[in-house]
Amino acid sequence: MGRLFWKFFLAFWLALLVAGTGVGMVVWLHQQTSGESEQELSGGPRAAFLVNATAATLRHGGMSALRRLLADWRNQGGAHVYIVDDRGQELLGREVPTETLAQARQRAEATREPRIARLETVDARQYLFFVLADNEKKFFHHRSPPPSPLPPLVIGILAGLAFSALLAWYLAKPIRYLRGAFEAVATGKLDTRIGSRMGRRRDEVADLGRDFDRMAEQLQQLVGSQRRLLHDVSHELRSPLARLQAAIGLARQQPEKLEISLERIERESGRLDQLVGELLTLSRLEAGMSGPANEEIDLVELVRDIAADAHFEAEVAERQVLFSGEGEAVVKVRAELLYRAFENVIRNALKYTAENTMVEVRAERRTTPDRLIVTVSDRGPGIPESDLRAVFKPFFRGSDSASTAGFGLGLAIARRAIEAHGGIIRATKRNGGGLRVEMVLPINAPT
């Protein structure tokens, strides 16, 4: 049992103990108050029976018979009827408070029934008969003593202990599971899940367990992605570094080919610089460090300009870029990121589209909800259906990647940039061959 269990247990048990003690005190005080009030005259049929019986004994049997009756009652537990003569003397010499005596005389002079106090005149002397409440209770219940409070107290303590232990265990058990799960994740076991161990609980602790599972799953995906990225980066760096080393070795062995070697070194260093720059851009996007959306631009105009630049460059490779779109979509965005996203998608389409074909770029604004849809379609070889989602992962290469330059980071950067603005990007197969990439951006892009 952990410390939290004992804290819960002691807190619940003390609360139950204090509550039980408070209730017991209230009941005891009530009984004490009731007991004090019972020192007054007793009422009801029982008191009337005792008064009438003793008065009849005095009236028909005389003082001697009354004394014998009181003696018998005394032997059985006490004489419970008080008898006071006209001089204020009680027959057995017991003290009677003046207030009680006055109350008894007032009741005896009343005419209502039953008579709980009675005046009787015998031998020219007047006697007052009455019963005190506590004495009547002793007379009729002396054979049934009050039950001991110890058994209920022991039962209450044991029940409180059991309830407190059960409740503390119920609350502390899932927290122990959470602690063990956190320790497992801290040691690298990212596949740890505790949702199934929560059972059918439907409380905040169960919600915390489900949140932990989502956190662990996200961590597992992120760490796995980072590991794959590191592996891919090391693989991509190995080829240009190997070519650099070969060029340096060639320059040393054949000084007459120094110019060729320097050109190779310059080309490979440029590729490395481009790779590092794209990796830094991707890293900033994944870390959410892309900066605030503080530039207000027309996205339709932005796409048109990128398509025009791409068309100018594509003509050399006997390809074309056709843009279609009207209207405007002025949004406050991170312009550099969206520029990189649109440019990467369009240039990727130009890279794979066949010669003497056209890349179609379309920007269309739609309402309900207000959004801008940019589609880029090429006439390239396309990709298999199973790779349509993987195409946006870092370092993904198509089937003919050997014939094209690049590192497979362009579409990954485009995806992160679009998602950073609250949009989505997806790839579908184009009818007749080729690939269609669709980018959807909300007009009220988040800041």
C-alpha positions, 0 to 999 in steps of 0.5 A: 500500500502506498502513501496515498492509500493511507492518506485516503484511508485515514482521512475517510476513517477519521471523517466517519469517526468524527461524524459518528461521535458527533451523532452519538453526542447529540443522541446522548445529550438528547437522552440526558435532556429527556431524562431530566424532564422525566423528573417531573410528574409522570402522565398517562395510564400507568401513572393513573393506575399506580395512583389509584391502586395506592389510594384504594389501598389506603381507603380500604385497608388503612395506613397499615395496608398501604405501608405493607404495599409500599414495603413490597414494592420497595423489596421489588425495586423501590416504592414508586408512588409518593404520598405526602400528607397535609403537613408536607411529610412524605410517607417514606421520608423522601424529599420532594421538590417544592415545585414538584409538590405544587404541580402534583397538587394542581394536577390532583385538583383538576377534574380531567382524566386520567388522574395522574395525581390524587388527593385522598382524605382518611381519618380526617387527614388529607394525602396527596398521591403522585408518581415521578416519571423516572420512578414509573419508568423504573417500575415498569422496565426494571427487568429490561436494563438499557442495552450497552453502547459498546457493540454498536460502537465496535460495529460502527468502527469496524464498518468505518474501517472497512468502508475507508479501506475499500474507498481508499483502495478504489482511488489509489489503485489506478494511481499506482497503475499510472505511476508504473506506466510513467516509470515504464515510459521513462525507461523507454517502453513507449508501447505502455498502455493502461486503458485496459487496466482501468476496467469499467471506470467512468470517472476523472481517473479513467479519463486521465488513463486514457489521456496517458494512452494518447500521450504515450501513443503520440510520443511513440509516433514522434520518437519513431518518426525521429528515428526514421528521419535520422536514419534517412538523413544519414542515408542521404548524407552518405552518398554526397559525402562519399562523392566528395571524398572520391573527388578529393582523392582524385584531385590528389592522385591526378593533379591534372584533373583538379578542375574537374574534381573542384567542380564535383566538390562544389556540386556535392557541397551545394547538394549538402547545403540544400539538404541541410536547409530543407531539413532545418525547414522541416524541423522548424515546422514540426517543432511549431517554430514557424513564426506568427501569421502576420503577412496579409496576401492574396493566395490566388495571386501567390499561386498565379505568380509561382505557376508563372515562374514555373512555366518560364523554367519548364519551357526549357524542358519542353513542359508547360504549366497552365494556371486557372483561377479568378477572384481573390483570397486575402488572408493573413498567413506566413507567406514564406511557408505557403510560398514554399508549399505551393512551389514544392508541389508545382515543381514536384509535378514538373519533375515527374510529368512527361515531356510535351505534357502540361501541369495544370494548376487551379485555384478555386475559392468555395464557401460554406465553409469559406476555403481556398482549394488549390489543385496541381495535376501532372501527367507523370507515371503516378504512384501506387494507391498504397503510397498516396499517403506515404508521399508526404513523408520525409525522404519518400521516393517514387518508383523512378526516383533514380532518374530525378534529383531531390531528397524527397523533402519537398512534399513533406515540407508542403504538408507541414506548412499547409497543416500549420495554417489549419489546412489539409493536403492529399494526393489522388490518382488522376484519370488517364495517368498522373497524380493530383495534389489538392491543398485546402486552406481555410480563409480565416487561417489561424494565427 
